[in-house]
Amino acid sequence: MKKLIYILAFVLIVHCTLKIDNCSAQWVQTSLNNHDVYPFTSNGNYIFAGTDSNGVYMSSNNGVNWVQSSLNNQTVYALVVNGSNIFAGTGGNGIYVSSNNGQNWTQTSLNNKYVLGLVVIGGNIFATTYFYSGIYRSTNNGQNWTQYALYGYNMREIAGSGTNIYANCDSSNHDYGSIYTSTNSGQNWTQTLTNVNPNCFTISGNYIFLGAGGHIYLSTNSGQNWSVLINIGGTWALASSGSNIFAGYDDGTFNVSSNYGQTWTQRNEGMPMGSGIRSLFIYNGYLFAGKDNTGIWRRPLNEIIGIKQISEVVPSSYSLDQNYPNPFNPKTKIKFNMPALNSPLKKGEGGMIILKVYDILGKEIETLVNEKLNAGTYEVTFDASKYPSGVYFYRLTTDDFSETKKMLLTK
């Protein structure tokens, strides 16, 4: 009997070692655990979350604990930071602003609208409003607002990058909606997608993703054309980090893609189904999920996308190792060192790391890492299952270091 117990224990240990996600890697519910949570944003060491009827909560310890701010009796649908100011879009009372990291809030002159989206483009703040009010704009950091575009439309989410802005709206009967795109900072708008039920955007480089009803759409030409990536459930939330795309659904499902949405895997470990995922947000190496009824959940990003810190010893310099095995089929591991920054104010901290893979023609095919990492030694797995045999290159880039190595895929 003892022998059988030892055998079972050994099998369990091996299983946990090989399949760590099944044993310890999982989502964890934070102290904000009983509210509907909508948007997130961050400013320095603070994370902010908007809730249904309970205003804005904030965390100063990486989302472990949350405290309610003085804006405590509003439904907050949108949050954005511009300079040192934090803006909160509310349901029916317009926009509030805080200039001291959420300690105090003041209602702006846009004070009687349902504001469902906020984005900063070129220093200007754009606000999408519901009940046929269109898009408002402020050119002086929220002091004044003017009705700017798409008058008479029920506007919802808004996102942007560079001079491109993407906004979605409901139809007049609220059954279907459209996507409007501006390529010149909001001066002109073009309807680029119709008959959809749009909910959310995320942007990763030249890839623009739209969650709309039971579909996720992709545009690679600044929103001029859209194609369906996947048909599944009701997509309520999207986030991205390089080629890694994250999606939350109305039934609580959480999916992740490591190849710009071509294939998806469910990763709900520890986070129950049932209550919908309203928002997703990446901050300081963690992915946060805002859910209906059960508040905020968080999980280390490296558990989901495969970056592993294999040593906390602080390296003296950057380095990029040769992948192993090499040649490989279809997976290989890449190890790199991230030293501490030289600044005395950031002693022990790391910095931004970008690790990308290119084909023989120099075309970027995957982003393996695109985030701020603490100092240490890391390892990431590259899965080339969908690529043909041949020579590939991988490049590590930081603010003051770049190195490229070659690897060989043989099938």
LUMKE-470068 format. One record per atom (N, C-alpha, C, CB): residue in three letters; x, y, z. Coordinates in steps of 0.1 Angstrom, whole numbers, plus 5000, padded with zeros to 4 digits. Glycine has a CB too. Example, Ala and Ser with C-alpha at 12.3 -4.5 7.8 and 13.67 -1.06 7.14 Angstrom:
2
ala513249435078 ala512349555078 ala513249675078 ala511349555090 ser512849785071 ser513749895071 ser512950005079 ser514149945057 
//
This chain:
411
met500849885000 met500050005000 met500950135000 met499150005012 lys501950125009 lys502850245009 lys503550264995 lys503950225020 lys503950154989 lys504550164976 lys503650234966 lys504950024971 leu502350194966 leu501350254957 leu501250404960 leu500050184959 ile501250444973 ile501150584976 ile502350664971 ile500950604991 tyr503550604972 tyr504750674968 tyr504650694952 tyr505950594971 ile504150584946 ile504150594931 ile503150704927 ile503650454925 leu501950704933 leu500950814930 leu501550954933 leu499650784938 ala502250964944 ala502851094947 ala503851134937 ala503451084961 phe504651034932 phe505651074922 phe505051114909 phe506550944920 val503951044905 val503251074893 val502651214894 val502150974890 leu502151244906 leu501551384907 leu502551494906 leu500851394921 ile503751464912 ile504851564912 ile505251584898 ile506051524921 val505451474890 val505951484876 val504851564868 val506151344870 his503551524871 his502451594863 his502551744866 his501151534867 cys502751784879 cys502751924882 cys503951994876 cys502651944897 thr505051924875 thr506251984870 thr506052004855 thr507451894872 leu505551904848 leu505351914833 leu504152004829 leu505251774827 lys503152004837 lys501952074834 lys501652174845 lys500751974832 ile502552264847 ile502352354859 ile501052434859 ile503552454859 asp500552464847 asp499252534847 asp498152454854 asp498852564832 asn498252324854 asn497152244860 asn497252244875 asn497252104855 cys498452294881 cys498652274895 cys498752414903 cys499952204897 ser499452504897 ser499652624905 ser499452754897 ser501052624911 ala499652754884 ala499552874876 ala498052904873 ala500352854863 gln497553004879 gln496153034877 gln495853174881 gln495352944886 trp494553224877 trp494053354881 trp493853354896 trp492753374873 val493953474901 val493753494916 val492853624917 val495053524924 gln491753604925 gln490853714928 gln491453814938 gln489553664933 thr491353944935 thr491954044943 thr490954084954 thr492354174935 ser491354184962 ser490554234973 ser489254304968 ser491254324982 leu489254354956 leu488054414950 leu487254294943 leu488354524939 asn486354234950 asn485854104947 asn484354094946 asn486354004956 asn483654214947 asn482154204947 asn481554314939 asn481654204961 his482154364928 his481654474920 his481754434905 his482354604923 asp480854504897 asp481054494883 asp482154594879 asp479754534875 val483254544872 val484354634869 val484454654854 val485754564875 tyr484554774850 tyr484554814836 tyr485954854831 tyr483654924833 pro486354984831 pro487655014825 pro488855014835 pro487655154818 phe490055004830 phe491255014837 phe492155124831 phe492054884838 thr492955184839 thr494155264834 thr495155274844 thr493655414830 ser496355324841 ser497455334851 ser498155464850 ser498455214850 asn498755514861 asn499555634861 asn500655614871 asn498655754864 gly501855594866 gly502955564875 gly502755434882 gly503155674885 asn502855434896 asn502655314904 asn501255284907 asn503455334916 tyr500255364902 tyr498855344905 tyr498155284894 tyr498255484909 ile497255194897 ile496255134887 ile494855184892 ile496354974887 phe494055214882 phe492655264885 phe491655174878 phe492555414880 ala490555154884 ala489455064879 ala488155134881 ala489454924886 gly487355144870 gly486055204871 gly484955094873 gly485655274858 thr483955124882 thr482955024886 thr481555074883 thr483154984901 asp480654984884 asp479255014883 asp478655074896 asp478454884879 ser478355194896 ser477655264907 ser478655294919 ser476555184912 asn479855254919 asn480755274930 asn482055354926 asn481155144936 gly482055414915 gly483055504911 gly484355434908 gly483355594922 val485455504912 val486855464908 val487555404920 val487655574902 tyr488155284918 tyr489055224929 tyr490455234924 tyr488655074931 met491455234933 met492855244929 met493655154938 met493355384930 ser494855114931 ser495755024938 ser497155074936 ser495654874933 ser497955064947 ser499355114946 ser500354994948 ser499655224957 asn499754874949 asn500654754951 asn500454644940 asn500454694965 asn500454694928 asn500254604917 asn498954524916 asn501454504917 gly497954584922 gly496654524921 gly496254424931 gly496454464908 val497054414942 val496754314952 val495654364961 val498054284961 asn495754494965 asn494654554973 asn494154684966 asn495254594987 trp492854714968 trp492154824962 trp491454904972 trp491254774951 val491455044970 val490755134979 val489855224970 val491755214987 gln488755254975 gln487755344968 gln488255484968 gln486355324974 ser488255554957 ser488555694957 ser487455784961 ser489055734942 ser487655914961 ser486556004965 ser485456014954 ser487156144967 leu485755964942 leu484755954932 leu484055814934 leu485355964917 asn483055814942 asn482555684948 asn481155654946 asn482855684962 asn480455734938 asn479055714936 asn478555724921 asn478255814944 gln479455694912 gln479255704898 gln479455574891 gln480055814891 thr478755544880 thr479155434871 thr480155484862 thr477855374864 val481355424862 val482455474854 val482655384842 val483755494862 tyr482455434830 tyr482655344818 tyr483955364811 tyr481455384808 ala484655474814 ala485955494806 ala486955564815 ala485655584794 leu488155534813 leu489255604820 leu490455624811 leu489755514832 val491155744812 val492255764804 val493155864811 val491855824790 val494455854809 val495455954815 val496056044804 val496555874822 asn496056174807 asn496756264798 asn497656354806 asn495656354790 gly498956334805 gly499856404813 gly499756364828 gly499656554813 ser499556454837 ser499356414851 ser497856404855 ser500056514860 asn496956424845 asn495556414848 asn494956284844 asn494856524841 ile493956234853 ile493256114850 ile491756154848 ile493356014862 phe491256104837 phe489856144833 phe488956014835 phe489756194819 ala487756034840 ala486755934842 ala485455964835 ala486555904857 gly485055884825 gly483755904818 gly482655834826 gly483855864804 thr481555904829 thr480555844837 thr479255834830 thr480355924850 gly478255754836 gly476955734830 gly476055844834 gly476455604834 gly475955954826 gly474956054828 gly475456184834 gly473856004837 asn476656184840 asn477256304846 asn478556344839 asn477556274860 gly478756304827 gly479956344819 gly481256294824 gly479956494819 ile482256394824 ile483656354827 ile484156424840 ile484556394815 tyr484856344848 tyr485556394860 tyr487056394858 tyr485056324873 val487756474864 val489256484863 val489856484877 val489656594854 ser490956414878 ser491856414890 ser493256454886 ser491756284898 ser493856544893 ser495156594891 ser496156544901 ser495256744890 asn495656464911 asn496556414922 asn496356264924 asn496256484935 asn496356184913 asn496256044913 asn495055984921 asn497555984919 gly493956044918 gly492655994923 gly492256034937 gly492755854922 gln493056124943 gln492756164957 gln491456254956 gln493856234963 asn491456344947 asn490256434945 asn489856444931 asn490656574950 trp488556464928 trp487956464915 trp487156584913 trp487156334912 thr487156644901 thr486356764898 thr485556734885 thr487256884896 gln484356774885 gln483556754873 gln483856854862 gln481956764876 thr484056814850 thr484456904839 thr483256974833 thr485256834828 ser483457064824 ser482357124817 ser481457034809 ser482857244808 leu482056914805 leu481156814799 leu480556734810 leu482056724789 asn479356774814 asn478856734827 asn477456664827 asn478856844836 asn476956634815 asn475556584815 asn475456474804 asn474556694812 lys476556404801 lys476456304790 lys476856164796 lys477456344779 tyr476356064788 tyr476855934790 tyr478155914782 tyr475755824786 val479255904789 val480555894782 val481055754783 val481655994789 leu481055684772 leu481455544772 leu482855514767 leu480455474763 gly483555614762 gly484955594757 gly485755714758 gly484955534743 leu487055694761 leu488055804761 leu489355764754 leu488255854775 val489955854747 val491255824741 val491955954739 val491155744728 val493355944740 val494156064738 val494956044725 val495156084750 ile494756144716 ile495456134703 ile496056274700 ile494456104691 gly497456274699 gly498156404696 gly497956504707 gly497656454684 gly497756464720 gly497556554731 gly496156594733 gly498356674729 asn495256564723 asn493856594724 asn493056474730 asn493256644711 ile492056504738 ile491256404744 ile489956394736 ile490956434759 phe489556274732 phe488356244725 phe487456164734 phe488556174711 ala486156194734 ala485156124743 ala483956084734 ala484656224755 thr483655954735 thr482455904728 thr481255914738 thr482655764722 thr480155964733 thr478955984741 thr477755904735 thr478656124743 tyr476855864744 tyr475655794740 tyr474455894738 tyr475355684750 phe473355834734 phe472155914732 phe472256024722 phe471655974745 tyr472855984710 tyr472856064698 tyr473756194700 tyr471456104694 ser474756184708 ser475556304711 ser476956304703 ser475856324725 gly477356194697 gly478556184690 gly479856194698 gly478556294680 ile480856254692 ile482156254698 ile482456404702 ile483256204688 tyr482956414714 tyr483456544719 tyr484956544719 tyr482856574733 arg485556664719 arg487056674719 arg487456794728 arg487556704705 ser488556774736 ser489156874743 ser490556894739 ser489156844759 thr490957024736 thr492357054732 thr493157114743 thr492257144719 asn492557134755 asn493257194766 asn493257114778 asn492757334768 asn493456984777 asn493556884788 asn492256884797 asn494756924796 gly491156894790 gly489856874797 gly489156994803 gly490056774808 gln489757114801 gln489157234806 gln487957264798 gln490157354806 asn487957254785 asn486757284777 asn486557164767 asn486957414769 trp485257144763 trp484957044754 trp483957094743 trp484256924762 thr484157044731 thr483357084720 thr482856964713 thr484057174710 gln481556964709 gln480956854701 gln481656854687 gln479456864699 tyr482356744684 tyr483356754673 tyr482956674661 tyr484656704679 ala482356554663 ala482156464651 ala481056374653 ala483456394647 leu480556314642 leu479456214642 leu478356254651 leu480056084647 tyr477856374649 tyr476656414657 tyr475456324654 tyr476356564653 gly474656304664 gly473456224662 gly473656074662 gly472856254649 tyr474856034666 tyr475155884667 tyr475355844681 tyr476455854659 asn474855724684 asn475155664697 asn476555604698 asn474055554700 met477455674702 met478855634702 met479255544714 met479855754701 arg480055454712 arg480455364723 arg481955364725 arg479955214721 glu482655254722 glu484055244724 glu484855334714 glu484555104723 ile486055374718 ile486955444709 ile488455404713 ile486755604711 ala489255394702 ala490655354704 ala491455424693 ala490855204703 gly492755434695 gly493555504685 gly495055484687 gly493255654685 ser495755514676 ser497255504676 ser497755594665 ser497655354673 gly498755674669 gly499255774659 gly498155874656 gly499755704646 thr497855884643 thr496855974639 thr495555904636 thr497256064627 asn495555774637 asn494355694634 asn493455674647 asn494755554629 ile492155694644 ile491155674655 ile490055574650 ile490555804660 tyr489655494659 tyr488555394656 tyr487455404666 tyr489155244655 ala486255424661 ala485055434670 ala483955354666 ala484655584671 asn483155294675 asn482055224671 asn480755284677 asn482155074677 cys479655254670 cys478355314674 cys477255214672 cys478155444666 asp476155244679 asp474955164677 asp474155214666 asp474055164690 ser473255134660 ser472255184651 ser471155254658 ser471655064642 ser470255314651 ser469155394658 ser468255304666 ser468355464648 asn468155174662 asn467255084670 asn468154994679 asn466454994661 his469455024680 his470354954690 his470554804686 his469754964704 asp470154754675 asp470354614671 asp471654594665 asp469254574661 tyr472154674656 tyr473454664650 tyr474154794650 tyr473254604635 gly475454784647 gly476254914647 gly477254914636 gly476954924660 ser478155014637 ser479055034626 ser480455074632 ser478655144616 ile481455064624 ile482755114628 ile483055234619 ile483855004626 tyr483555344626 tyr483955464618 tyr485455484621 tyr483155594623 thr486155524611 thr487655534611 thr488055674607 thr488355424603 ser489055734614 ser489655854610 ser491155834609 ser489355974620 thr491755884598 thr493255864596 thr493955994598 thr493555804583 asn493156104602 asn493856234604 asn493356304617 asn493456324592 ser493556224627 ser493256274641 ser491856324643 ser494256384644 gly490956264636 gly489556304639 gly488956404630 gly489356344653 gln489656464620 gln489156564612 gln488056514602 gln490256634604 asn488356394597 asn487356324588 asn487156184592 asn487856334573 trp485956134590 trp485555994594 trp484955924582 trp484556004606 thr485255794582 thr484655704571 thr484055584578 thr485755664561 gln482855544574 gln482255424578 gln482955304571 gln480755424576 thr483555214579 thr484355104573 thr483854964576 thr485755114578 leu482854954585 leu482254824588 leu480854844593 leu483154744598 thr479954764587 thr478454784591 thr477854654596 thr477654844579 asn476654664601 asn475954544605 asn476654454615 asn475454464593 val477354514625 val477954444635 val477454484649 val479554464635 asn477854414659 asn477454454673 asn478754484681 asn476654344680 pro479354604679 pro480754624683 pro480754644699 pro481254744676 asn481854594705 asn482054614719 asn483454664723 asn481854474726 cys484554624717 cys485854654722 cys486854654711 cys486154564733 phe487954724714 phe489154724705 phe490454684712 phe489354864698 thr491454644705 thr492854644710 thr493654664698 thr493154514718 ile494854734699 ile495754764688 ile497154714692 ile495754914685 ser497754634683 ser499054584684 ser499854614671 ser499054434688 gly500554724671 gly501354764659 gly500354794648 gly502254654655 asn500454724637 asn499554754625 asn498354664626 asn500254724613 tyr498154584636 tyr496954504638 tyr495954564647 tyr497454364643 ile494754584641 ile493654644649 ile492554534651 ile493054764642 phe492254494663 phe491254394666 phe489954454671 phe491854284676 leu488854394667 leu487554444671 leu486754324676 leu486854514660 gly486254334689 gly485354244694 gly483854284691 gly485554214709 ala483154204684 ala481754254680 ala480854134680 ala481854314665 gly479954124690 gly479054014692 gly479753884693 gly478054014680 gly479453794684 gly480053664684 gly481353654675 gly479053564680 his481953764671 his483053764662 his484253844668 his482653814649 ile485453814663 ile486553904665 ile487053934651 ile487753834673 tyr487154064648 tyr487554114635 tyr488954164635 tyr486554224629 leu489654164624 leu491054214622 leu491154304610 leu492054094621 ser491854414613 ser492254504602 ser493754524602 ser491454634602 thr494354514591 thr495754544590 thr496154664581 thr496554424584 asn495054744577 asn495254854569 asn494554974575 asn494854834555 ser494855004588 ser494255124595 ser492755124595 ser494855244588 gly492155014596 gly490655004597 gly489955024584 gly490255104606 gln490555024573 gln489855044560 gln489154914556 gln490855084549 asn489654804559 asn489054674557 asn489154584569 asn489654604544 trp488154494571 trp488054414582 trp487754264578 trp486954454592 ser488354174584 ser488054024582 ser487753954595 ser489253964574 val486953854594 val486553784606 val487653684610 val485153704604 leu488153684622 leu489153594626 leu488553474633 leu490053664637 ile487553494641 ile486953374648 ile485453404651 ile487753354661 asn484653304651 asn483253314655 asn483053244668 asn482353264644 ile482953314679 ile482753244692 ile482153344702 ile484153194697 gly481053304709 gly480453374720 gly480353524718 gly481253354732 gly480153594729 gly480053744729 gly481353804734 gly478853794737 thr482153864725 thr483453924729 thr483254054736 thr484353934717 trp483554064749 trp483354184756 trp484654264759 trp482654154769 ala485754194759 ala487054264762 ala488154204754 ala487354244777 leu489154294750 leu490354264743 leu491554334749 leu490154294728 ala492654264748 ala493954334752 ala495054264744 ala494254324767 ser496254324743 ser497254274734 ser498654304740 ser497154314720 ser499654214737 ser501054244739 ser501854174728 ser501454184754 gly502254254719 gly502954194707 gly501954114699 gly504154114711 ser502453984696 ser501553894689 ser500553824697 ser502453794681 asn500653844710 asn499753784720 asn498453864721 asn500353764734 ile497353804718 ile496053874719 ile495153804730 ile495253874705 phe494553874738 phe493753824749 phe492253864747 phe494253864763 ala491353774749 ala489853794747 ala489053744759 ala489453734734 gly488153834764 gly487253794774 gly485853794769 gly487353884786 tyr484953704774 tyr483653674768 tyr482553694778 tyr483553544762 asp481353704773 asp480153734782 asp479853614791 asp478953764773 asp480353494788 asp480053384797 asp481253354806 asp479753254789 gly482253444806 gly483353434815 gly484553354809 gly482953364827 thr484453314797 thr485553244790 thr486753344788 thr485153184777 phe487953304790 phe489153374787 phe489953304777 phe489953414799 asn490253364765 asn491053294755 asn492353374752 asn490253274742 val493353304747 val494653374744 val495153324730 val495653354755 ser495653414722 ser496253374710 ser497753424710 ser495553424697 ser498653344705 ser500053384705 ser500453424691 ser500953274710 asn499553424681 asn499953444667 asn498953544660 asn499953314659 tyr498653654667 tyr497853764662 tyr496453714658 tyr498453824649 gly495953614666 gly494553574665 gly494253464655 gly493753684661 gln495253404650 gln495053294641 gln494553164648 gln496353254633 thr495053134660 thr494553024668 thr494453064682 thr495552904667 trp493553004689 trp493153044703 trp493152924713 trp491853114703 thr493452954725 thr493452854736 thr492752914748 thr494952804740 gln491852834754 gln491252884766 gln492152874778 gln489952804769 arg492252974787 arg493152974798 arg492353034810 arg494453064795 asn491352964815 asn490553014826 asn491052954840 asn489152964824 glu492152894840 glu492552824853 glu492452914865 glu494052774852 gly491552874874 gly491352944887 gly490253054886 gly492653014891 met489853094874 met488853204872 met487553134867 met489353314863 pro486553134875 pro485353054871 pro484553124860 pro484453044883 met483853034853 met482953084842 met481653144849 met482552964833 gly480853194841 gly479553244845 gly479353394844 gly479353204860 ser480153464852 ser480153614851 ser481053664840 ser480553674865 gly480553754832 gly481253804820 gly482453884823 gly480353884812 ile483453874814 ile484653954815 ile484454084808 ile485953874810 arg484454194815 arg484154324810 arg485354404804 arg483454414820 ser486554374810 ser487754444806 ser488954364809 ser487754574814 leu490054394801 leu491354324803 leu492354444802 leu491554214792 phe493454424810 phe494454534812 phe495754474815 phe493954644822 ile496854514809 ile498154474812 ile498954584819 ile498954434799 tyr499554544830 tyr500354644838 tyr501454564846 tyr499454714848 asn502654614844 asn503854574851 asn503954414853 asn503754634865 gly503754354841 gly503954204841 gly502754124846 gly505054174850 tyr501554194848 tyr500354124851 tyr499254154841 tyr499954164866 leu498354054840 leu497154074832 leu495954084842 leu496953964821 phe495154184841 phe493954204850 phe492754184842 phe494054344856 ala491754124848 ala490454104842 ala489354164851 ala490153944840 gly488554254846 gly487454304853 gly486154234850 gly487254454850 lys485454174860 lys484354094857 lys483054144863 lys484653954863 asp481954094858 asp480654114865 asp480554054878 asp479454074856 asn480154124888 asn479854064902 asn481054024910 asn478953944900 thr482053974904 thr483253914911 thr484454004911 thr483553784907 gly484354124906 gly485454224907 gly486654194898 gly485954224920 ile487854214904 ile489054204896 ile489854084899 ile489954334899 trp490354014888 trp491253904889 trp492553934882 trp490553774882 arg493653874887 arg494953904881 arg495753774879 arg495654014889 arg496653784870 arg497553664867 arg498853714861 arg496853564858 pro499953664865 pro501253694859 pro501153674844 pro502453624865 leu501653774836 leu501553754821 leu502353644816 leu501953884815 asn503553614823 asn504453514818 asn503853374820 asn505753524825 glu502853354829 glu502153224830 glu501353194818 glu501253224843 ile500853304811 ile499953284800 ile500653274787 ile498953404800 ile501653364785 ile502353364772 ile503653294771 ile502453514768 gly504153234783 gly505253144782 gly506653204785 gly505353094768 ile506653334790 ile507953384794 ile508153334809 ile507953544794 lys509353274811 lys509653224824 lys510953294829 lys509853074824 gln510853344842 gln512053394848 gln512753284855 gln511753514858 ile513853244850 ile514553114855 ile515653154865 ile515153034843 ser515953284867 ser516853324877 ser516653464881 ser518353304873 glu516653494894 glu516553634899 glu517853694902 glu515653634911 val518953624900 val520353684901 val520453794890 val521453574899 val520853914895 val520954024885 val522154014876 val520954154893 pro521953994863 pro523053984854 pro523854124853 pro522653944840 ser525054114849 ser525854234848 ser525754304834 ser527354204850 ser525154234825 ser525054284811 ser523954214804 ser526354274804 tyr523454274793 tyr522554204784 tyr523254084777 tyr521954304773 ser522453984774 ser522953874766 ser521853804760 ser523853784774 leu522053744748 leu521053664741 leu521753534737 leu520453734728 asp521153424743 asp521753294741 asp521253234727 asp521453194752 gln522053134723 gln521653054711 gln520452964715 gln522752964705 asn519452964706 asn518252884710 asn518652734711 asn517152894699 tyr517852664719 tyr518052524722 tyr516752444722 tyr518852504735 pro516652334715 pro517652274706 pro517652354693 pro517352134703 asn518752334685 asn518952394672 asn519852304664 asn519552544674 pro519352254653 pro518052264647 pro516952214656 pro517952194633 phe515652254653 phe514552224661 phe513252184653 phe514252334671 asn512352124659 asn511052084653 asn510052044664 asn511251974642 pro508952114666 pro508652244661 pro508952354671 pro507152254657 lys509352314684 lys509552414694 lys511052424698 lys508752374707 thr511452544702 thr512752574707 thr512652674718 thr513752614696 lys513752674727 lys513752774738 lys514852874736 lys513952704751 ile514553004739 ile515453114738 ile515653174752 ile514953214727 lys516853194756 lys517153244769 lys517953384767 lys518053154777 phe517653474776 phe518253604775 phe518453664789 phe517453704766 asn519353754791 asn519653824804 asn519153964803 asn521153814807 met518554014814 met518154154816 met518854204828 met516554164817 pro519854304826 pro520554354837 pro519754464844 pro521854414833 ala520154514856 ala519554624862 ala519854754854 ala519954634877 leu518954854854 leu519254984848 leu520355054856 leu517955064847 asn521055134849 asn522155204856 asn521755324865 asn523155264845 ser520555374863 ser520055484871 ser519955454885 ser518655534866 pro520555534894 pro520455504909 pro519055504914 pro521355594916 leu518155574907 leu516755574911 leu516055454908 leu516055694905 lys516655374899 lys515955244895 lys516855124897 lys515555254880 lys517555134908 lys518455024911 lys517754894913 lys519255054924 gly518154794906 gly517554664906 gly516354634897 gly517054634920 glu515954744890 glu514854734880 glu515454694867 glu514054854880 gly514554634859 gly514954604845 gly514454714836 gly514454474841 gly513854674825 gly513354774815 gly512554704804 gly514454854809 met512354774793 met511554724782 met512354624774 met511054834773 ile511754504771 ile512454404763 ile511554374751 ile512754274771 ile512054364739 ile511354324727 ile512154204721 ile511154444717 leu511454094719 leu512053974713 leu511153934701 leu512253864723 lys511653944689 lys510853914677 lys511553804669 lys510654044669 val510753734661 val511253634652 val510953684637 val510553494655 tyr511953654629 tyr511853694615 tyr512153574605 tyr512853814612 asp511553584593 asp511853474584 asp513053514576 asp510653454574 ile513453424566 ile514653444559 ile514653574551 ile514853324550 leu513453634548 leu513353754540 leu513353874549 leu512153754532 gly513453854562 gly513453964571 gly512054014575 gly514154074565 lys511053934572 lys509653974576 lys509353924590 lys508653904566 glu508854014598 glu508553984612 glu507353884612 glu508154114620 ile507453774619 ile506453674619 ile505853654633 ile506953544614 glu506553684644 glu506053674657 glu506753764667 glu506053524662 thr506053814676 thr506653894688 thr506553804700 thr505954024690 leu507653754705 leu507653664717 leu507553744730 leu508853584717 val508253864731 val508253944743 val508154084739 val509553914751 asn507254164746 asn507154304743 asn506554364756 asn506254334731 glu507454374766 glu507054424779 glu508154464788 glu506154324786 lys507854534799 lys508854574809 lys509154454818 lys508454694817 leu510354414820 leu510754304828 leu511754344839 leu511354184820 asn511654284851 asn512554304861 asn513954244857 asn512054244874 ala515054284864 ala516354224861 ala516354074864 ala517454304869 gly516954004856 gly517053854858 gly517353784845 gly515753804864 thr517253654845 thr517453564834 thr516053504830 thr518453454836 tyr515753514817 tyr514453464812 tyr514553364801 tyr513653584808 glu513453284799 glu513453194789 glu512053194783 glu513753044794 val511953184770 val510753184762 val510753074752 val510453324756 thr509553014749 thr509452914739 thr508952964726 thr508652794745 phe509552934715 phe509052964702 phe508452844696 phe510153024693 asp507152844692 asp506452734686 asp506352764671 asp505052704693 ala507052684663 ala507052704648 ala506152604641 ala508452704643 ser505152554648 ser504252454642 ser503652494629 ser503152414652 lys503352614627 lys502652664615 lys503552714604 lys501652764619 tyr504852704607 tyr505852764597 tyr506552654590 tyr506852854604 pro507052674578 pro507752574570 pro509152564574 pro507652604555 ser509852454571 ser511252444574 ser512052554568 ser511752304568 gly513152594574 gly514052694569 gly514752764579 gly513152794561 val515452874575 val516252954584 val515453074589 val517553014577 tyr515453094602 tyr514753204609 tyr515753284618 tyr513553154617 phe515453404621 phe516253494629 phe515453544641 phe516853614621 tyr516053554652 tyr515453614664 tyr516253734669 tyr515153514675 arg515653844673 arg516353964677 arg515854014690 arg516154074666 leu516754044699 leu516454104712 leu516854254711 leu517254034723 thr515854334715 thr516054484714 thr515654544727 thr515254534702 thr516454634732 thr516154724743 thr516554864740 thr516954674756 asp516454954749 asp516855094746 asp518255114742 asp516555184758 asp519155024747 asp520655044744 asp521354914741 asp521255104756 phe520554814736 phe521154684732 phe520354624721 phe521254594744 ser521054554712 ser520354474701 ser521254364697 ser519854574690 glu520654244696 glu521454134691 glu520554044683 glu522154064702 thr521053984672 thr520253894664 thr521053764663 thr520053954650 lys520253644663 lys520853514661 lys520053434651 lys520953434674 lys520653334645 lys520053254635 lys519653114641 lys520953234623 met518453064636 met518052924640 met517452854628 met517052934652 leu517452724629 leu517052634618 leu515952544622 leu518252554613 leu514852554615 leu513652474617 leu513652364606 leu512352554616 thr513652234611 thr513652124602 thr512452034605 thr514952044603 lys511652014594 lys510451924596 lys510551804587 lys509152014593 
//
